[in-house]
Amino acid sequence: MESVYSALILHSLGKDISEAAIEKIVKAAGGKADKTQIKTLVTALGEMDIAEVLEKAPMAGTAPAVSGGGGGGGGSAPAKEEKKEKEEEEEEEEEPAGLDALFG
């Protein structure tokens, strides 16, 4: 994961994403650079437009807010709870693409 973060840092700074640059960032942060993983990442990233992938990737925290509605009639509370539970289940079922999209 450190390699992916390093590649994103390099991209955001407009620098070349190279094996040496990623390794340097990982080591500077106190991590251990996995050269095989870095090579695979650089190869995969060379075939894609990172800016486009990041633009299309879903961002964390973009789920719609659930409004609480006012108090009042006690008869409708269970129905509201069911609806809320159903929405939560649907949110849990969605698989985040995030950075996984970078790997195919």
Phi and psi restraints in degrees (range 20) as a CNS / XPLOR table:
assign (resid 1 and name C) (resid 2 and name N)
       (resid 2 and name CA) (resid 2 and name C) 1.0 -59.1 20.0 2
assign (resid 2 and name N) (resid 2 and name CA)
       (resid 2 and name C) (resid 3 and name N) 1.0 -35.1 20.0 2
assign (resid 2 and name C) (resid 3 and name N)
       (resid 3 and name CA) (resid 3 and name C) 1.0 -65.1 20.0 2
assign (resid 3 and name N) (resid 3 and name CA)
       (resid 3 and name C) (resid 4 and name N) 1.0 -40.9 20.0 2
assign (resid 3 and name C) (resid 4 and name N)
       (resid 4 and name CA) (resid 4 and name C) 1.0 -65.1 20.0 2
assign (resid 4 and name N) (resid 4 and name CA)
       (resid 4 and name C) (resid 5 and name N) 1.0 -46.1 20.0 2
assign (resid 4 and name C) (resid 5 and name N)
       (resid 5 and name CA) (resid 5 and name C) 1.0 -60.2 20.0 2
assign (resid 5 and name N) (resid 5 and name CA)
       (resid 5 and name C) (resid 6 and name N) 1.0 -41.4 20.0 2
assign (resid 5 and name C) (resid 6 and name N)
       (resid 6 and name CA) (resid 6 and name C) 1.0 -62.0 20.0 2
assign (resid 6 and name N) (resid 6 and name CA)
       (resid 6 and name C) (resid 7 and name N) 1.0 -42.0 20.0 2
assign (resid 6 and name C) (resid 7 and name N)
       (resid 7 and name CA) (resid 7 and name C) 1.0 -63.6 20.0 2
assign (resid 7 and name N) (resid 7 and name CA)
       (resid 7 and name C) (resid 8 and name N) 1.0 -39.2 20.0 2
assign (resid 7 and name C) (resid 8 and name N)
       (resid 8 and name CA) (resid 8 and name C) 1.0 -66.3 20.0 2
assign (resid 8 and name N) (resid 8 and name CA)
       (resid 8 and name C) (resid 9 and name N) 1.0 -38.4 20.0 2
assign (resid 8 and name C) (resid 9 and name N)
       (resid 9 and name CA) (resid 9 and name C) 1.0 -62.0 20.0 2
assign (resid 9 and name N) (resid 9 and name CA)
       (resid 9 and name C) (resid 10 and name N) 1.0 -48.5 20.0 2
assign (resid 9 and name C) (resid 10 and name N)
       (resid 10 and name CA) (resid 10 and name C) 1.0 -59.4 20.0 2
assign (resid 10 and name N) (resid 10 and name CA)
       (resid 10 and name C) (resid 11 and name N) 1.0 -43.7 20.0 2
assign (resid 10 and name C) (resid 11 and name N)
       (resid 11 and name CA) (resid 11 and name C) 1.0 -61.5 20.0 2
assign (resid 11 and name N) (resid 11 and name CA)
       (resid 11 and name C) (resid 12 and name N) 1.0 -45.9 20.0 2
assign (resid 11 and name C) (resid 12 and name N)
       (resid 12 and name CA) (resid 12 and name C) 1.0 -66.5 20.0 2
assign (resid 12 and name N) (resid 12 and name CA)
       (resid 12 and name C) (resid 13 and name N) 1.0 -24.8 20.0 2
assign (resid 12 and name C) (resid 13 and name N)
       (resid 13 and name CA) (resid 13 and name C) 1.0 -89.9 20.0 2
assign (resid 13 and name N) (resid 13 and name CA)
       (resid 13 and name C) (resid 14 and name N) 1.0 -2.7 20.0 2
assign (resid 13 and name C) (resid 14 and name N)
       (resid 14 and name CA) (resid 14 and name C) 1.0 75.1 20.0 2
assign (resid 14 and name N) (resid 14 and name CA)
       (resid 14 and name C) (resid 15 and name N) 1.0 22.0 20.0 2
assign (resid 14 and name C) (resid 15 and name N)
       (resid 15 and name CA) (resid 15 and name C) 1.0 -93.6 20.0 2
assign (resid 15 and name N) (resid 15 and name CA)
       (resid 15 and name C) (resid 16 and name N) 1.0 161.1 20.0 2
assign (resid 15 and name C) (resid 16 and name N)
       (resid 16 and name CA) (resid 16 and name C) 1.0 -67.9 20.0 2
assign (resid 16 and name N) (resid 16 and name CA)
       (resid 16 and name C) (resid 17 and name N) 1.0 133.8 20.0 2
assign (resid 16 and name C) (resid 17 and name N)
       (resid 17 and name CA) (resid 17 and name C) 1.0 -91.1 20.0 2
assign (resid 17 and name N) (resid 17 and name CA)
       (resid 17 and name C) (resid 18 and name N) 1.0 101.9 20.0 2
assign (resid 17 and name C) (resid 18 and name N)
       (resid 18 and name CA) (resid 18 and name C) 1.0 -126.0 20.0 2
assign (resid 18 and name N) (resid 18 and name CA)
       (resid 18 and name C) (resid 19 and name N) 1.0 162.6 20.0 2
assign (resid 18 and name C) (resid 19 and name N)
       (resid 19 and name CA) (resid 19 and name C) 1.0 -59.5 20.0 2
assign (resid 19 and name N) (resid 19 and name CA)
       (resid 19 and name C) (resid 20 and name N) 1.0 -44.0 20.0 2
assign (resid 19 and name C) (resid 20 and name N)
       (resid 20 and name CA) (resid 20 and name C) 1.0 -63.9 20.0 2
assign (resid 20 and name N) (resid 20 and name CA)
       (resid 20 and name C) (resid 21 and name N) 1.0 -41.2 20.0 2
assign (resid 20 and name C) (resid 21 and name N)
       (resid 21 and name CA) (resid 21 and name C) 1.0 -67.2 20.0 2
assign (resid 21 and name N) (resid 21 and name CA)
       (resid 21 and name C) (resid 22 and name N) 1.0 -42.3 20.0 2
assign (resid 21 and name C) (resid 22 and name N)
       (resid 22 and name CA) (resid 22 and name C) 1.0 -64.7 20.0 2
assign (resid 22 and name N) (resid 22 and name CA)
       (resid 22 and name C) (resid 23 and name N) 1.0 -45.6 20.0 2
assign (resid 22 and name C) (resid 23 and name N)
       (resid 23 and name CA) (resid 23 and name C) 1.0 -59.4 20.0 2
assign (resid 23 and name N) (resid 23 and name CA)
       (resid 23 and name C) (resid 24 and name N) 1.0 -40.4 20.0 2
assign (resid 23 and name C) (resid 24 and name N)
       (resid 24 and name CA) (resid 24 and name C) 1.0 -63.8 20.0 2
assign (resid 24 and name N) (resid 24 and name CA)
       (resid 24 and name C) (resid 25 and name N) 1.0 -43.0 20.0 2
assign (resid 24 and name C) (resid 25 and name N)
       (resid 25 and name CA) (resid 25 and name C) 1.0 -65.5 20.0 2
assign (resid 25 and name N) (resid 25 and name CA)
       (resid 25 and name C) (resid 26 and name N) 1.0 -45.8 20.0 2
assign (resid 25 and name C) (resid 26 and name N)
       (resid 26 and name CA) (resid 26 and name C) 1.0 -60.5 20.0 2
assign (resid 26 and name N) (resid 26 and name CA)
       (resid 26 and name C) (resid 27 and name N) 1.0 -46.1 20.0 2
assign (resid 26 and name C) (resid 27 and name N)
       (resid 27 and name CA) (resid 27 and name C) 1.0 -65.8 20.0 2
assign (resid 27 and name N) (resid 27 and name CA)
       (resid 27 and name C) (resid 28 and name N) 1.0 -38.8 20.0 2
assign (resid 27 and name C) (resid 28 and name N)
       (resid 28 and name CA) (resid 28 and name C) 1.0 -63.5 20.0 2
assign (resid 28 and name N) (resid 28 and name CA)
       (resid 28 and name C) (resid 29 and name N) 1.0 -28.8 20.0 2
assign (resid 28 and name C) (resid 29 and name N)
       (resid 29 and name CA) (resid 29 and name C) 1.0 -86.2 20.0 2
assign (resid 29 and name N) (resid 29 and name CA)
       (resid 29 and name C) (resid 30 and name N) 1.0 0.3 20.0 2
assign (resid 29 and name C) (resid 30 and name N)
       (resid 30 and name CA) (resid 30 and name C) 1.0 89.5 20.0 2
assign (resid 30 and name N) (resid 30 and name CA)
       (resid 30 and name C) (resid 31 and name N) 1.0 12.2 20.0 2
assign (resid 30 and name C) (resid 31 and name N)
       (resid 31 and name CA) (resid 31 and name C) 1.0 -94.2 20.0 2
assign (resid 31 and name N) (resid 31 and name CA)
       (resid 31 and name C) (resid 32 and name N) 1.0 172.0 20.0 2
assign (resid 31 and name C) (resid 32 and name N)
       (resid 32 and name CA) (resid 32 and name C) 1.0 -105.3 20.0 2
assign (resid 32 and name N) (resid 32 and name CA)
       (resid 32 and name C) (resid 33 and name N) 1.0 120.8 20.0 2
assign (resid 32 and name C) (resid 33 and name N)
       (resid 33 and name CA) (resid 33 and name C) 1.0 -79.4 20.0 2
assign (resid 33 and name N) (resid 33 and name CA)
       (resid 33 and name C) (resid 34 and name N) 1.0 123.8 20.0 2
assign (resid 33 and name C) (resid 34 and name N)
       (resid 34 and name CA) (resid 34 and name C) 1.0 -93.3 20.0 2
assign (resid 34 and name N) (resid 34 and name CA)
       (resid 34 and name C) (resid 35 and name N) 1.0 101.3 20.0 2
assign (resid 34 and name C) (resid 35 and name N)
       (resid 35 and name CA) (resid 35 and name C) 1.0 -60.7 20.0 2
assign (resid 35 and name N) (resid 35 and name CA)
       (resid 35 and name C) (resid 36 and name N) 1.0 -35.8 20.0 2
assign (resid 35 and name C) (resid 36 and name N)
       (resid 36 and name CA) (resid 36 and name C) 1.0 -66.1 20.0 2
assign (resid 36 and name N) (resid 36 and name CA)
       (resid 36 and name C) (resid 37 and name N) 1.0 -45.2 20.0 2
assign (resid 36 and name C) (resid 37 and name N)
       (resid 37 and name CA) (resid 37 and name C) 1.0 -63.8 20.0 2
assign (resid 37 and name N) (resid 37 and name CA)
       (resid 37 and name C) (resid 38 and name N) 1.0 -41.9 20.0 2
assign (resid 37 and name C) (resid 38 and name N)
       (resid 38 and name CA) (resid 38 and name C) 1.0 -63.3 20.0 2
assign (resid 38 and name N) (resid 38 and name CA)
       (resid 38 and name C) (resid 39 and name N) 1.0 -43.6 20.0 2
assign (resid 38 and name C) (resid 39 and name N)
       (resid 39 and name CA) (resid 39 and name C) 1.0 -62.0 20.0 2
assign (resid 39 and name N) (resid 39 and name CA)
       (resid 39 and name C) (resid 40 and name N) 1.0 -43.6 20.0 2
assign (resid 39 and name C) (resid 40 and name N)
       (resid 40 and name CA) (resid 40 and name C) 1.0 -62.3 20.0 2
assign (resid 40 and name N) (resid 40 and name CA)
       (resid 40 and name C) (resid 41 and name N) 1.0 -42.8 20.0 2
assign (resid 40 and name C) (resid 41 and name N)
       (resid 41 and name CA) (resid 41 and name C) 1.0 -63.7 20.0 2
assign (resid 41 and name N) (resid 41 and name CA)
       (resid 41 and name C) (resid 42 and name N) 1.0 -47.3 20.0 2
assign (resid 41 and name C) (resid 42 and name N)
       (resid 42 and name CA) (resid 42 and name C) 1.0 -61.8 20.0 2
assign (resid 42 and name N) (resid 42 and name CA)
       (resid 42 and name C) (resid 43 and name N) 1.0 -40.5 20.0 2
assign (resid 42 and name C) (resid 43 and name N)
       (resid 43 and name CA) (resid 43 and name C) 1.0 -62.9 20.0 2
assign (resid 43 and name N) (resid 43 and name CA)
       (resid 43 and name C) (resid 44 and name N) 1.0 -46.2 20.0 2
assign (resid 43 and name C) (resid 44 and name N)
       (resid 44 and name CA) (resid 44 and name C) 1.0 -64.6 20.0 2
assign (resid 44 and name N) (resid 44 and name CA)
       (resid 44 and name C) (resid 45 and name N) 1.0 -41.6 20.0 2
assign (resid 44 and name C) (resid 45 and name N)
       (resid 45 and name CA) (resid 45 and name C) 1.0 -70.7 20.0 2
assign (resid 45 and name N) (resid 45 and name CA)
       (resid 45 and name C) (resid 46 and name N) 1.0 -25.8 20.0 2
assign (resid 45 and name C) (resid 46 and name N)
       (resid 46 and name CA) (resid 46 and name C) 1.0 -66.1 20.0 2
assign (resid 46 and name N) (resid 46 and name CA)
       (resid 46 and name C) (resid 47 and name N) 1.0 -20.5 20.0 2
assign (resid 46 and name C) (resid 47 and name N)
       (resid 47 and name CA) (resid 47 and name C) 1.0 -95.8 20.0 2
assign (resid 47 and name N) (resid 47 and name CA)
       (resid 47 and name C) (resid 48 and name N) 1.0 2.2 20.0 2
assign (resid 47 and name C) (resid 48 and name N)
       (resid 48 and name CA) (resid 48 and name C) 1.0 -136.1 20.0 2
assign (resid 48 and name N) (resid 48 and name CA)
       (resid 48 and name C) (resid 49 and name N) 1.0 159.7 20.0 2
assign (resid 48 and name C) (resid 49 and name N)
       (resid 49 and name CA) (resid 49 and name C) 1.0 -91.3 20.0 2
assign (resid 49 and name N) (resid 49 and name CA)
       (resid 49 and name C) (resid 50 and name N) 1.0 102.5 20.0 2
assign (resid 49 and name C) (resid 50 and name N)
       (resid 50 and name CA) (resid 50 and name C) 1.0 -60.6 20.0 2
assign (resid 50 and name N) (resid 50 and name CA)
       (resid 50 and name C) (resid 51 and name N) 1.0 -40.7 20.0 2
assign (resid 50 and name C) (resid 51 and name N)
       (resid 51 and name CA) (resid 51 and name C) 1.0 -59.5 20.0 2
assign (resid 51 and name N) (resid 51 and name CA)
       (resid 51 and name C) (resid 52 and name N) 1.0 -41.4 20.0 2
assign (resid 51 and name C) (resid 52 and name N)
       (resid 52 and name CA) (resid 52 and name C) 1.0 -66.9 20.0 2
assign (resid 52 and name N) (resid 52 and name CA)
       (resid 52 and name C) (resid 53 and name N) 1.0 -42.0 20.0 2
assign (resid 52 and name C) (resid 53 and name N)
       (resid 53 and name CA) (resid 53 and name C) 1.0 -63.0 20.0 2
assign (resid 53 and name N) (resid 53 and name CA)
       (resid 53 and name C) (resid 54 and name N) 1.0 -44.4 20.0 2
assign (resid 53 and name C) (resid 54 and name N)
       (resid 54 and name CA) (resid 54 and name C) 1.0 -65.7 20.0 2
assign (resid 54 and name N) (resid 54 and name CA)
       (resid 54 and name C) (resid 55 and name N) 1.0 -35.5 20.0 2
assign (resid 54 and name C) (resid 55 and name N)
       (resid 55 and name CA) (resid 55 and name C) 1.0 -65.6 20.0 2
assign (resid 55 and name N) (resid 55 and name CA)
       (resid 55 and name C) (resid 56 and name N) 1.0 -37.7 20.0 2
assign (resid 55 and name C) (resid 56 and name N)
       (resid 56 and name CA) (resid 56 and name C) 1.0 -85.3 20.0 2
assign (resid 56 and name N) (resid 56 and name CA)
       (resid 56 and name C) (resid 57 and name N) 1.0 -18.1 20.0 2
assign (resid 56 and name C) (resid 57 and name N)
       (resid 57 and name CA) (resid 57 and name C) 1.0 -68.8 20.0 2
assign (resid 57 and name N) (resid 57 and name CA)
       (resid 57 and name C) (resid 58 and name N) 1.0 136.5 20.0 2
assign (resid 57 and name C) (resid 58 and name N)
       (resid 58 and name CA) (resid 58 and name C) 1.0 -67.0 20.0 2
assign (resid 58 and name N) (resid 58 and name CA)
       (resid 58 and name C) (resid 59 and name N) 1.0 139.4 20.0 2
assign (resid 58 and name C) (resid 59 and name N)
       (resid 59 and name CA) (resid 59 and name C) 1.0 -94.4 20.0 2
assign (resid 59 and name N) (resid 59 and name CA)
       (resid 59 and name C) (resid 60 and name N) 1.0 147.4 20.0 2
assign (resid 59 and name C) (resid 60 and name N)
       (resid 60 and name CA) (resid 60 and name C) 1.0 -65.9 20.0 2
assign (resid 60 and name N) (resid 60 and name CA)
       (resid 60 and name C) (resid 61 and name N) 1.0 143.3 20.0 2
assign (resid 60 and name C) (resid 61 and name N)
       (resid 61 and name CA) (resid 61 and name C) 1.0 82.9 20.0 2
assign (resid 61 and name N) (resid 61 and name CA)
       (resid 61 and name C) (resid 62 and name N) 1.0 14.6 20.0 2
assign (resid 61 and name C) (resid 62 and name N)
       (resid 62 and name CA) (resid 62 and name C) 1.0 -95.2 20.0 2
assign (resid 62 and name N) (resid 62 and name CA)
       (resid 62 and name C) (resid 63 and name N) 1.0 5.5 20.0 2
assign (resid 62 and name C) (resid 63 and name N)
       (resid 63 and name CA) (resid 63 and name C) 1.0 -67.7 20.0 2
assign (resid 63 and name N) (resid 63 and name CA)
       (resid 63 and name C) (resid 64 and name N) 1.0 143.2 20.0 2
assign (resid 63 and name C) (resid 64 and name N)
       (resid 64 and name CA) (resid 64 and name C) 1.0 -64.7 20.0 2
assign (resid 64 and name N) (resid 64 and name CA)
       (resid 64 and name C) (resid 65 and name N) 1.0 143.4 20.0 2
assign (resid 64 and name C) (resid 65 and name N)
       (resid 65 and name CA) (resid 65 and name C) 1.0 -75.0 20.0 2
assign (resid 65 and name N) (resid 65 and name CA)
       (resid 65 and name C) (resid 66 and name N) 1.0 141.5 20.0 2
assign (resid 65 and name C) (resid 66 and name N)
       (resid 66 and name CA) (resid 66 and name C) 1.0 -95.9 20.0 2
assign (resid 66 and name N) (resid 66 and name CA)
       (resid 66 and name C) (resid 67 and name N) 1.0 120.7 20.0 2
assign (resid 66 and name C) (resid 67 and name N)
       (resid 67 and name CA) (resid 67 and name C) 1.0 -83.0 20.0 2
assign (resid 67 and name N) (resid 67 and name CA)
       (resid 67 and name C) (resid 68 and name N) 1.0 144.3 20.0 2
assign (resid 67 and name C) (resid 68 and name N)
       (resid 68 and name CA) (resid 68 and name C) 1.0 -81.4 20.0 2
assign (resid 68 and name N) (resid 68 and name CA)
       (resid 68 and name C) (resid 69 and name N) 1.0 -20.4 20.0 2
assign (resid 68 and name C) (resid 69 and name N)
       (resid 69 and name CA) (resid 69 and name C) 1.0 64.2 20.0 2
assign (resid 69 and name N) (resid 69 and name CA)
       (resid 69 and name C) (resid 70 and name N) 1.0 159.7 20.0 2
assign (resid 69 and name C) (resid 70 and name N)
       (resid 70 and name CA) (resid 70 and name C) 1.0 -77.5 20.0 2
assign (resid 70 and name N) (resid 70 and name CA)
       (resid 70 and name C) (resid 71 and name N) 1.0 169.0 20.0 2
assign (resid 70 and name C) (resid 71 and name N)
       (resid 71 and name CA) (resid 71 and name C) 1.0 -72.1 20.0 2
assign (resid 71 and name N) (resid 71 and name CA)
       (resid 71 and name C) (resid 72 and name N) 1.0 -156.2 20.0 2
assign (resid 71 and name C) (resid 72 and name N)
       (resid 72 and name CA) (resid 72 and name C) 1.0 122.8 20.0 2
assign (resid 72 and name N) (resid 72 and name CA)
       (resid 72 and name C) (resid 73 and name N) 1.0 -134.7 20.0 2
assign (resid 72 and name C) (resid 73 and name N)
       (resid 73 and name CA) (resid 73 and name C) 1.0 -54.5 20.0 2
assign (resid 73 and name N) (resid 73 and name CA)
       (resid 73 and name C) (resid 74 and name N) 1.0 121.3 20.0 2
assign (resid 73 and name C) (resid 74 and name N)
       (resid 74 and name CA) (resid 74 and name C) 1.0 -72.3 20.0 2
assign (resid 74 and name N) (resid 74 and name CA)
       (resid 74 and name C) (resid 75 and name N) 1.0 -17.6 20.0 2
assign (resid 74 and name C) (resid 75 and name N)
       (resid 75 and name CA) (resid 75 and name C) 1.0 -69.6 20.0 2
assign (resid 75 and name N) (resid 75 and name CA)
       (resid 75 and name C) (resid 76 and name N) 1.0 -24.2 20.0 2
assign (resid 75 and name C) (resid 76 and name N)
       (resid 76 and name CA) (resid 76 and name C) 1.0 -96.0 20.0 2
assign (resid 76 and name N) (resid 76 and name CA)
       (resid 76 and name C) (resid 77 and name N) 1.0 -1.9 20.0 2
assign (resid 76 and name C) (resid 77 and name N)
       (resid 77 and name CA) (resid 77 and name C) 1.0 -60.0 20.0 2
assign (resid 77 and name N) (resid 77 and name CA)
       (resid 77 and name C) (resid 78 and name N) 1.0 -46.8 20.0 2
assign (resid 77 and name C) (resid 78 and name N)
       (resid 78 and name CA) (resid 78 and name C) 1.0 -61.2 20.0 2
assign (resid 78 and name N) (resid 78 and name CA)
       (resid 78 and name C) (resid 79 and name N) 1.0 -36.5 20.0 2
assign (resid 78 and name C) (resid 79 and name N)
       (resid 79 and name CA) (resid 79 and name C) 1.0 -65.3 20.0 2
assign (resid 79 and name N) (resid 79 and name CA)
       (resid 79 and name C) (resid 80 and name N) 1.0 -40.3 20.0 2
assign (resid 79 and name C) (resid 80 and name N)
       (resid 80 and name CA) (resid 80 and name C) 1.0 -65.0 20.0 2
assign (resid 80 and name N) (resid 80 and name CA)
       (resid 80 and name C) (resid 81 and name N) 1.0 -40.0 20.0 2
assign (resid 80 and name C) (resid 81 and name N)
       (resid 81 and name CA) (resid 81 and name C) 1.0 -63.9 20.0 2
assign (resid 81 and name N) (resid 81 and name CA)
       (resid 81 and name C) (resid 82 and name N) 1.0 -41.7 20.0 2
assign (resid 81 and name C) (resid 82 and name N)
       (resid 82 and name CA) (resid 82 and name C) 1.0 -60.6 20.0 2
assign (resid 82 and name N) (resid 82 and name CA)
       (resid 82 and name C) (resid 83 and name N) 1.0 -44.3 20.0 2
assign (resid 82 and name C) (resid 83 and name N)
       (resid 83 and name CA) (resid 83 and name C) 1.0 -63.1 20.0 2
assign (resid 83 and name N) (resid 83 and name CA)
       (resid 83 and name C) (resid 84 and name N) 1.0 -42.5 20.0 2
assign (resid 83 and name C) (resid 84 and name N)
       (resid 84 and name CA) (resid 84 and name C) 1.0 -63.8 20.0 2
assign (resid 84 and name N) (resid 84 and name CA)
       (resid 84 and name C) (resid 85 and name N) 1.0 -43.9 20.0 2
assign (resid 84 and name C) (resid 85 and name N)
       (resid 85 and name CA) (resid 85 and name C) 1.0 -61.8 20.0 2
assign (resid 85 and name N) (resid 85 and name CA)
       (resid 85 and name C) (resid 86 and name N) 1.0 -40.8 20.0 2
assign (resid 85 and name C) (resid 86 and name N)
       (resid 86 and name CA) (resid 86 and name C) 1.0 -63.3 20.0 2
assign (resid 86 and name N) (resid 86 and name CA)
       (resid 86 and name C) (resid 87 and name N) 1.0 -42.3 20.0 2
assign (resid 86 and name C) (resid 87 and name N)
       (resid 87 and name CA) (resid 87 and name C) 1.0 -63.6 20.0 2
assign (resid 87 and name N) (resid 87 and name CA)
       (resid 87 and name C) (resid 88 and name N) 1.0 -40.5 20.0 2
assign (resid 87 and name C) (resid 88 and name N)
       (resid 88 and name CA) (resid 88 and name C) 1.0 -63.8 20.0 2
assign (resid 88 and name N) (resid 88 and name CA)
       (resid 88 and name C) (resid 89 and name N) 1.0 -40.3 20.0 2
assign (resid 88 and name C) (resid 89 and name N)
       (resid 89 and name CA) (resid 89 and name C) 1.0 -62.9 20.0 2
assign (resid 89 and name N) (resid 89 and name CA)
       (resid 89 and name C) (resid 90 and name N) 1.0 -42.2 20.0 2
assign (resid 89 and name C) (resid 90 and name N)
       (resid 90 and name CA) (resid 90 and name C) 1.0 -62.7 20.0 2
assign (resid 90 and name N) (resid 90 and name CA)
       (resid 90 and name C) (resid 91 and name N) 1.0 -40.2 20.0 2
assign (resid 90 and name C) (resid 91 and name N)
       (resid 91 and name CA) (resid 91 and name C) 1.0 -64.3 20.0 2
assign (resid 91 and name N) (resid 91 and name CA)
       (resid 91 and name C) (resid 92 and name N) 1.0 -38.7 20.0 2
assign (resid 91 and name C) (resid 92 and name N)
       (resid 92 and name CA) (resid 92 and name C) 1.0 -67.1 20.0 2
assign (resid 92 and name N) (resid 92 and name CA)
       (resid 92 and name C) (resid 93 and name N) 1.0 -31.8 20.0 2
assign (resid 92 and name C) (resid 93 and name N)
       (resid 93 and name CA) (resid 93 and name C) 1.0 -71.9 20.0 2
assign (resid 93 and name N) (resid 93 and name CA)
       (resid 93 and name C) (resid 94 and name N) 1.0 -26.3 20.0 2
assign (resid 93 and name C) (resid 94 and name N)
       (resid 94 and name CA) (resid 94 and name C) 1.0 -67.7 20.0 2
assign (resid 94 and name N) (resid 94 and name CA)
       (resid 94 and name C) (resid 95 and name N) 1.0 134.6 20.0 2
assign (resid 94 and name C) (resid 95 and name N)
       (resid 95 and name CA) (resid 95 and name C) 1.0 -96.7 20.0 2
assign (resid 95 and name N) (resid 95 and name CA)
       (resid 95 and name C) (resid 96 and name N) 1.0 125.7 20.0 2
assign (resid 95 and name C) (resid 96 and name N)
       (resid 96 and name CA) (resid 96 and name C) 1.0 -71.6 20.0 2
assign (resid 96 and name N) (resid 96 and name CA)
       (resid 96 and name C) (resid 97 and name N) 1.0 132.1 20.0 2
assign (resid 96 and name C) (resid 97 and name N)
       (resid 97 and name CA) (resid 97 and name C) 1.0 -81.8 20.0 2
assign (resid 97 and name N) (resid 97 and name CA)
       (resid 97 and name C) (resid 98 and name N) 1.0 -48.1 20.0 2
assign (resid 97 and name C) (resid 98 and name N)
       (resid 98 and name CA) (resid 98 and name C) 1.0 38.8 20.0 2
assign (resid 98 and name N) (resid 98 and name CA)
       (resid 98 and name C) (resid 99 and name N) 1.0 -133.2 20.0 2
assign (resid 98 and name C) (resid 99 and name N)
       (resid 99 and name CA) (resid 99 and name C) 1.0 -76.8 20.0 2
assign (resid 99 and name N) (resid 99 and name CA)
       (resid 99 and name C) (resid 100 and name N) 1.0 -13.2 20.0 2
assign (resid 99 and name C) (resid 100 and name N)
       (resid 100 and name CA) (resid 100 and name C) 1.0 -60.1 20.0 2
assign (resid 100 and name N) (resid 100 and name CA)
       (resid 100 and name C) (resid 101 and name N) 1.0 -27.1 20.0 2
assign (resid 100 and name C) (resid 101 and name N)
       (resid 101 and name CA) (resid 101 and name C) 1.0 -63.7 20.0 2
assign (resid 101 and name N) (resid 101 and name CA)
       (resid 101 and name C) (resid 102 and name N) 1.0 -22.6 20.0 2
assign (resid 101 and name C) (resid 102 and name N)
       (resid 102 and name CA) (resid 102 and name C) 1.0 -68.3 20.0 2
assign (resid 102 and name N) (resid 102 and name CA)
       (resid 102 and name C) (resid 103 and name N) 1.0 -19.9 20.0 2
assign (resid 102 and name C) (resid 103 and name N)
       (resid 103 and name CA) (resid 103 and name C) 1.0 -105.6 20.0 2
assign (resid 103 and name N) (resid 103 and name CA)
       (resid 103 and name C) (resid 104 and name N) 1.0 21.5 20.0 2
